[in-house]
Amino acid sequence: MGFSKGDAVEVNSKQEGFVGSYYEATVLMPYEKNKYVVQYKTLITDDEKYWLKEVVDASEIRPTPPPKVMVSGFNHHDFVDVYDNDGWWVGRITGRSPTHYSVYFDSTSEELSYPVSKVRVHQEWINGRWFTPQ
């Protein structure tokens, strides 16, 4: 799938310490073959003056997931995305209280608690279609 200037996307970080995270961005322009210049919506430059821009490979970009998939609740081991540290991180549900979910992250071997409002259904972009892992 190709992207066009202005497309809302999420960029999957391949950097050590950030694997398993997705950051919201806008495509500024195609760059070279299979690369794009993107501007992040939540990440800023080191001098904290501008939104971060970078060239990323097409394999690291996916469209913004469809609007929130409605669920009545998550079950133990369900895959979810959690909004933390300016991006969405993939994890698995390990517990629940009335207002929070406990989530385990394979990428960091951590289990943390998040308010329900910071948790969404995890979806994978495969061959141009969205899938919800079981």
Secondary structure, 3 states (H helix, E strand, C coil): CCCCCCCEEEEECCCCCCCCEEEEEEEEEECCCCEEEEEEEEEECCCCCCEEEEEEEHHHEEECCCCCCCCCCCCCCCEEEEEECCEEEEEEEEEECCCEEEEEECCCCEEEEEEHHHEEECCEEECCEEECCC
